[in-house]
Amino acid sequence: MSSLRLPVETSTLRLRPFENGDLDAVARYLTLPSVQRYVERPARYVEDVASSLAVMRKQLELHRPGDRLTLAMVRKADGMLIGHVSLRWSDATAGQGEVRFVIDPTFSGRGYLSEALRALFGIAFDHYHIHRLMVRCDGRSRHSAKLMQTLGMRIEAHYREHALFQGEWDEELHFAMLDREWRPSGTVLDLPRRERVA
């Protein structure tokens, strides 16, 4: 499989690997209680963030199931790091991948996450040839659920009170999309020309 060229550019964002100098920017959003309730591994202190950042810096390519690609979302206009998106190759035989994301709440609702996820879906389907992408989100996060539907994903499961997470019952929604359902531009696809039958 060919290597992915980084950074990936979108209209307003640069999706790039994390750097050592990103610690303060990542700590700014990862340590917020409003973010911690939705993340897989809480990072309450700068030391926790430094540990997470060290791991994310190594997540640059998908070679085998279990590998992750994690990219910082950086605004082109001012170089501000506003969150990150991640693609995990979960199953080779069935071509399954899972997407995760975190955005600084200060920058949510402005279309940045939608733009970054469209780019990540393109990487998953077009570069890595993933067959099926899945996204899990907390049932309390209505904005995330709405975003998944806007991106064309369908809800496949709603797990109610299925686990205790950070002292609360977890409501988890599962969304998915197949490679043949992926339409990044929303335009009509050209079909091959057929010979006239009659």
N, C-alpha and C positions, 0 to 999 in steps of 0.2 A: 504494500500500500504506500502510495506516495506521501511525503511529508506535507503537512498543512503549512501554508505560508502565513506567517504572522507578522504584523498585526492584521486583523480583518477590519476593513473600513466600511462604515455605513454612512448615511447622509450626515448625521450629527455626532457619531461616536467612533471611537477607535477601540476595538476589542484586542487587548494585548496581554501577554504574560505578566504576572505580578513581578514586582521588583522589591528589593530590600527597602527602598525609600518609601514604600506604600504603607508602612506600619501605621502612621498617624491617621491617614485617610481611612484605612480599613477599620481602625479602632473607633473612629468617629461614628460609624453606623453599626458595627457589630456589637458594641457594648450597650446599645440602647435597649431598654426593657421591651419596647414595642417591636423590636426586631428579634430579640432573643426568644420570644414566645413562639416564633415560627422556624427557627433554624435547628438543624440536626444536632449540632454540638454548640452549646452556649459558650460564649467567650465574655466573661464578666470583667476580666482584668487584662491589662496590656500584655502580660505574660501569656495569657491564653490566646490572644490575638496574634502575638509573635509566633506561637506554635502553629496556629492555623495558617498563617501566612507562609511559613516555611514549607508546609505541606502543599499549599496551593501553587507555590513557585515551581514545584516539580511536576505539576499536572499539566503537561504540554502536548501529549500525544496519546492516541489509543492504539496499543499494540496487541492487547489481550483482554479478555473479559475481566472486569474489575477496575481497569484503568479509567482515569478521568482526564478531561480537558477542562481547565478552569481559566477563564479569561476576565480580566478587569475591564469594567465599563468606564471609559474615559471620554469626557466631552471634548470634542475637537476645538471648540471655541476658546476654552480657557484651561484645558489640561486637568480639569477636576475629575478625580476618581469618585464615581457615584454608586458603585455596586459591582456585582460580578454575576456571571452566568457559568454554568457547569454542565458538561455532558459526560455521562458515565456509560461505558459499554457494559451492559449487564449480562448479555447472553449471546455467544457467537453463533450457535447452531440456529437459533430462531431470529437472529439479527435484531436483538432488542437493545434499546438505549433508554436512559432516564435523564431528564433535564431537571436541574435545580437552579434557583436564582435568589439573589438578595439585592435589594436596592435601598439606598439611604432614603428614609421617608420624606426628607426635604425635597427630593427630586421625583417622587412618585406622582403619577397622574399627568405627566408631561409627554408621554409617548416614548421615553427612552427605553424602558424595559421591553415594550412591544418591538421596537426596532432591534434591540439586542437579541431578543429571542427569535425573531425572524431570521436573523443572520445565523444564529446557532442551529436552528432547524435546517437551514440550507447546508451548513457544514455537516450535520448528521446525515441527511438524506443524500446530498449530492457528492460530498467528499468521502464519507465513511460508508456510504451505502447501507445505512441502518434501515431495517424493514419497518420497525414499529417503535415510535417514541412514546414514552409515558412521563407524565408529570403528576407528582403528588402535591397537594396543598392542603393546608389546614382549613377545615370547614368554616372556621370563624373569619377567614380572610376572603370576604366577598369580592374585593378588588381582584385578587389573584384568580378566583373562579371565573369572573367575568372576562378577564384578560385571556384565559385559556380558551374560552368559547369564541372570543373575538379572533383569536389566531386560527380558528377552525378545528380545534380539538373537541372531542366529544367526551362527555362524562361516562365512565364505565362502572364506577363503584362509589358508594358513599358508606364509609365505615363509621358507625355511630358508637361512641364510647368504647372503642376497641382496645385502648391502652391508656395507662397513666403516663402522662408526659409533663415533666416539670410540675408535678403536684396536681394536675387537672386531667379530667377525662379528655381524650383526644378525639376530635371529629376529623376524619381524613377523606378527602375527595381524590379520586384517581381519574385523570384525563388521558386520552391517547389519540394518536394519529398514525396512519399507515403511510408508507412512502408514496403510494399512488394517490393519496389524498392531499399531498403537499402541493400547494400552489402559491409560491412566494409572492407573485406579482398580482394575483387576482385577475389576470387577463385571460382571454379565451385562447386556448392552445390551438395551433394550426394542426389540422389532421392531414395525413398523407393524401395526395390526390388519387382518386380511383378512376379506372376506366369506366366509360358509360356502359351500363348493362342493357339498356333499351334504346 
